């Protein structure tokens, strides 16, 4: 994501009951959600992905080259990745977030990233959660 000017965090909870694999924040405040799938079974077992759509400007699937991409909805973005790099093959449609929701998500993103960084400096933080 960094090559596109985005920073990202993993396992962010936008709202109770949802946890996105990757949330990326762009240079203009745009928010992308990327769901990573490792297999057909992994995708077929995912019944929550449409619940992520109201929490991002664009939604993407990230899969490897062996993944059967015909399973993935055409109206979503597609990223093909390997352990070294990734390429956006299909841009997800843009659905701009309302300003109030964007503000909440950017604050959650910042807090999530800061807590991760704090955890690297002090693996036993107290009173932060």
Buried (B, 14 or more C-beta within 10 A) or exposed (E): BEEEEBEBBEEBEBBEEBEBBBBBBBEEEBBBBBBBBEEEEEBEEEEEBEEBBEBBBBBBBBBBEEBEBEEBEEEBBBBBBEEEEBEBEBEBEEEEBEEEBBEBBBEBBEEBBEEEEEEEEEEEEEEEE
